[in-house]
Amino acid sequence: MSLLPIILVGVVLVFAIVRPRGLPEIVVAGPAAIAVVLAGAVTVGEARDEVTAMAPTVVFLVAVLILAHAADALGVFHWVSQVLRQGSRRDPRRLLTYVFGAAAVTTAVLSLDATVVLLTPAVIVAARSINASPQPNSYAAAHLSNSASTLLPVSNLTNLIAFSATGLTFLHFTALMALPWIVTIVIEYVIFRWFFRSELRADTTDGPVPEIRHSPAPVLPLSIIGATLFGFAASGFVGIEPAWVAVAGAAVLSAIALRRRRTDLKRIVYAADLWFCAFVLVLGVVVAGVAHGPVGGAVARILPSDTGYVSLLVVAAVAAIASNLVNNLPATLLMIAALGPSAPTGLVLAMLIGVNLGPNLTYVGSLATMLWRRVATSVDAAPTLATFTLLGLATTPLALLGAVSALWLVL
């Protein structure tokens, strides 16, 4: 019986990666959750508690996906692509700098899904518009969708799941993670400049430059996004869940997009990706079967309980390894259970660094990376396993070391 949850987690993840015939992940995750309950690996009460605990996170995920869709429908990402092109001055190195800034901010404010789904095509278009290779910019979007998601509690699903375990307010969480976030981005940028040095030295002045329709900055959508971010920061002071702030922002922006006929209800529902959200909701039940078994116990035994520098490194490293073995979302659930309800805040934050930065090592490290592969391929900029792996080996260990060192300094 103890092997059943492990097998089921593996089956669910393989199905999520392959997605035969485009079937949603819930097709296997739902029956798997029922199976672990029927087998007694998770009680009905524990399953109910898992679903209840995950519900606010899933509501937030739906709201952010709709918010990002409405922002795209109202021209935010077209405008971003235009800014990238103009700011680059046909210099691939300048373009990469702008892309790093855009990806870091988009990931932090609108979550990594917006970076993967909406910003990736925008940066590829910007690169091609100046006759530059899209490769450095596309890989930058992929990497920063993971590694730049440590700043805010709302930047990543993993952060949202672990936020309550930190015992921090929105602003305190952000203050502690700001330096690790900055250090991570700087390390990634320096290595990207070296890794893609030949593509970034390419002459882009020859050849025609494709025309891009210029449009003014979408002030109203950007203002609503800014107000939503302010609402996230203020929510802790008034006892409101960040999920409801996201719902309000998504509702307002969607109403504007509908009124301007930039989208319709069918596309909004499609953007919400309800089947994926249902998958996230039940995945916790499947992983709970592992967390409550010998694997969870073994992980709990090897994790330290103090917040010394070495302990922070150990927790981050274990979390990073777990992310690349079982994907970062199950790894987060497993690590939170292993750390226990009274885990020091520093260890929870180190764990988040591991599950957010670690996935840059492999394709299967995060759902965002798997989605990025599909998005990049759909716009004729398919990544290669060799490049992704070599880039991950060059960036991830140093980024983890730098981010954990920065966290240790601020704790």
N, C-alpha and C positions, 0 to 999 in steps of 0.2 A: 504493500500500500504506500510505503514511503517513497517508492520510485515513481508512482503514478503522477504526482504533481510536477515532478521534474520533467518527465516525458511530455506531459501536456503543455508545459511552458515552451519546451523545444518545438513541439508541433505548431503551436500558435505563432511563434516567432518565424519559423520557416514559412508558414502560410502567409504571414504579413509581409515578408520579403518578396516572395514569389508572386503572390496574388494571382493564382491561375484564373484565366478568363476574366480578370478584373474584378473578381468577387470581393466584397468588403471583408475586412478582418473579423468582424463579428460573427461571420458564418461558422468559424471554428472556435473563436474565443467564447461565444455564448454556451455552446454545448460543453466546452472544457470546464467552464465555471460550474455548470450543473454537475458535471462528473466528479469534481473534487468534493462537492458537498455530499453527493450520494455515496461516495467512497468513505466519507467520514474524515477526510483530511482537513476539512474546514466545516465547522458547525453552521447551522442555519443562522444562528445569532451572530457569529463572526462574519459571515458573508453579508448579512444585513448591515453590520457596523462598517465594513469596508465600503459598501456602496454608499452609505450615508456620508461617510467621511470624504469620499471622492466627489460627491454630487456638486458642491460649490466650485470645485476645480473644473468640472466638466461644463457647468454653466458659464464659467469664465471663458473657457476655450471656445464655446459656441459664439459668445459675444465678440471675442477678439477676431475670430475668423470672419464674422459679418462686418465688423468695423473695418478690417483690412480690405474686404471686398468693396465696401462702399467708398473707402478712400481711393481705391484704384478706379472705380467707376467715375469718380468725380475728378480724375486727372492727376492725382497726387504723384503716382509713380511715372507717368509720362513727363510731368514737370521735373521730377528727380533726374530722369534720364537726360533731359535737356540741360539741367544744371551741370551734370557730370560732363557732358560733351563740351559745353562752353568753358567750364573751369579747367578742363584738361589742356586747352590750347594746342590740341593735336599732339600732346606729349604723353606717351603711354605711362611714364612714371608718375606724372601728375594725376592722370586718370586713376591709377591704382590708389593713390593717396585719397582722392575724393571718394572712391568706392569703399575704402576702408571706413571712412567717416560715415558715409551713408548707411553701410551695412551695420556698423556698430550702433548707430542711433536707432535705425529701424528695428533691429533685434531687441534692443533694450526697451523701446517704447511700445512697439506693435507686436512684439514676440517674434520668435524665430520663424514661425510659419509664414509671416508676411515677407521676411527676407528671402526665404526659399522660393515661395510661389510667385511673388510679385516683383521683388527687387532683382532677382536673378535674370529674368528676361530683359529688364530695363538696363542693367549694366552690360549685358551682352550686346544689346542694340547700341549703347553708347560707344563701346569699343569698336564695333564694326563701322560706326559712323565716322570714326577718325582713321579707319584703315589699320587699326591695331588688333593684335591677337586677343580674342575674348577669353582665352584660357586663364590668365592670371586673375582676371576680375571675376570670372565664374567661380573659380576655386576659392577666392576670397569671400564671396557670398556664402559658400558652403561652410567654410571654416568659421566665419564669424557668426553664422546662425547658431553654432554650438558655443564657441568660446566667448562670444560677447553677450551671452545670455545670463551672465552671473550678476549683473548689476541690480536689477529690480526683482522683487518677488513675482512680478507679473511677466517677466521676460521669457520664462520657460515653464512648461508644465511641471518639470521636476522641481523648480523653485516653489511653485504654488503648492505642490504636494507636501513639501518639507517646511513651508513657511510657518505653520502653526507649531511645529516641533522646535523651531528656533526660539520661540518666546519673545521675538522682537517686534517692534512696530515697523511699518513700511519704511519710514525715514531712517530708523536705526539700522535696519537690514541694508539699506542702500549705502549708508555711510560706511559700514564695515566692508562692503564689497566693492566700493569705488576704486580703492587702490589696486586690489587684485585685478579688477576689470581693466584698468589703464595699463598695468604692467603686461597683462596678457596680450592686449592689442598691440602694444609697442613691440613685444617679442615677435609676434606673428608678422607684423609689418616688415621688420628688419629681415627676417628669414625669407619672406616672400620676395623682397627686393633682390636677395641673393639667388634664390632658387629659380626665379624666372628672369634672370638678368639678360639672357639673350633675347627673349620676347620683348622686354622692356626697352632694349636698345634699338629695336627695329625702327627704320625710317618710315614715318607715316605721312610724310608731306607729299609723296607722289600719289597720283591717282585721284579720281574724282571723289568728292565727299558727298555721300547721300544727303538729300534734303530732309530735315526734320521739322515738322510743323511746330513753330514757336507759339507758346501760350503763356499768359500771365500766371503768376503764382496763385494756386487755389487757396486764397486766404481763409475763406470760411471753413473748408474741411480741415486745414491745418490748425485753425483756432480751436475747433471742436476736439481734435486730437490732443492739443495742448491742455484744454480744459479737462479732458478725461484723465490725462496724466496727473494734473493737479489734484483731481478727485481721488486718484489712487493714494497720493501722498497724504491727503487730508482724511481719508476714510478711517484710519486707525484712531484718530482723535475723537471721532463721533460714533464709533462702534458700528460702522457699516462695512460689510464684506466687500473687498475689491471687485468681486464678481458683479455686484449690483451696479457699481460705478461703470464697469465695462458694458453692462446691459444698457444703461442710460446713454452712454456715448454711441453705442451701436445703433440704438433706436433713433436717435437724433440724426446721425449721419445717413442712415438708411432712408429715413423720411425725406431728407433733402435729395438724395439720389433718385428716389422714386418720383418725387415731385418734378424733378428736372428730366425725368424719363431717361436716366442714364443706366438704369437697371430695372428689374421687375422681381416680383415675389419668387418666381421659379428660380431665378439665378441666385437670389439671396439664400433660399433654402439649400440650393446646391452648394453654395460657398460655405454654409454652416457645417457640411460634411457630418451629418447626424449619425451615419453608420460608424464613422471613425470615433466619434464621441462616445457612442455606445460601447465600442471596443475598449476605450480607455476606462469606462465605468466598470466593466466586468473583469478587466485584466487584473485589477487588484485582488479579486477573489481567487483567481488562478495562482497568482504569485504568493498569496497568503498560505497556500498549501505547502509551498517550498519554505517560506519563512518560518512556519511553525514546525518544520521537520528537521532532520539531521543537517541539511545544508545550511539552513538559517542558524542552527546552533553552532556549527563549525565556524561560520563567518563571525558570529558574536564572540566566540572565544578568542579569535585572533585580533580583534579590534581593541585598541587601547582605550582607557577611560579618562586619561588626563589630556590636557591641551598643550603639552610641550611641542616644540618644533618637530621633533621626530614623529611624535604621535599624529600630528596634523598631516605630515607627509604620508604616513602609513595608511591613514584613512582615505586620503585622496587617491593614493595609488591603488588600493583595493577597490575603491569605487570605479576608477577608470578601467581597471581590468574587468570588473563585473559588467560594465557597460558594453565592452567589446565581446563579452561572452554571451550575454543574454539581452542586450539592448539597454539603453540608459533608463527607460521608463520602468521596466521590471527591476532593474538594478537599484533604482531609487527606493522603490517599495521594500525591497529586500534589505537594503542598508538601514533604512529607518527602523524596521523591525529589529534588526540586529543591534543597532545602537541603543534601542530601548527608549521609553518615554522620558527618562530623566537624563538623557545624554547632554553633555555640555554644549552650549551654543557653538563654540569653536569647532567641535567635531562635526556637527551638522553642516556648518558652512564649508568645512574642508571636504566633506562628502559631496556637496553640491559642485564644488570646483572639479572634483574627480568625474562626476557623471556628466558635467557639461563640457569639459575640455577633452576628456578621454575619447569620446566618440570620433574625434578627428583622425583616429588611427585606422579605423576600418569602415567599410561601407555599412556594416550592420550595427555600428555603434549607436546610432540614433535613428528614429523615424524621420527626422528632418533630412538627414543625409540621403536616406533612401528616396525620399520625395524629391530632393534636389537632383538626383540622377535622372529621374523621369522628366523633370522640368527642363533641365539642360539639354537632354536628348531631344525633346520635342521642338527645340529651337535650333537644331543642328549644331549643338556644341557639346556632343557626348563626351563625358570624362573617360579617362582610362584608369584601370585598376593600378597599373604601375605608378603613374604620376601621383594618384591619390595616396597610395601607400608610402611612397618615398617622401612626399610632402608631409604626411602625417608623422613619419619617423623623425623628420627634421624639426618639426614645430612642437609636437605634443609634449615630449618629456621636458623640454626647456620651459614651455609655457606653464606646465603643471608646477615645476619647481619654482618659477618666478611668482606665480599666483599664490602658492601656499606660503612662500617667504613673505610676501606682502601682507597676507592675512595674519600671519604670526606677528608682524610688526604692529598691526592696528588693534589686535586683541588686548 
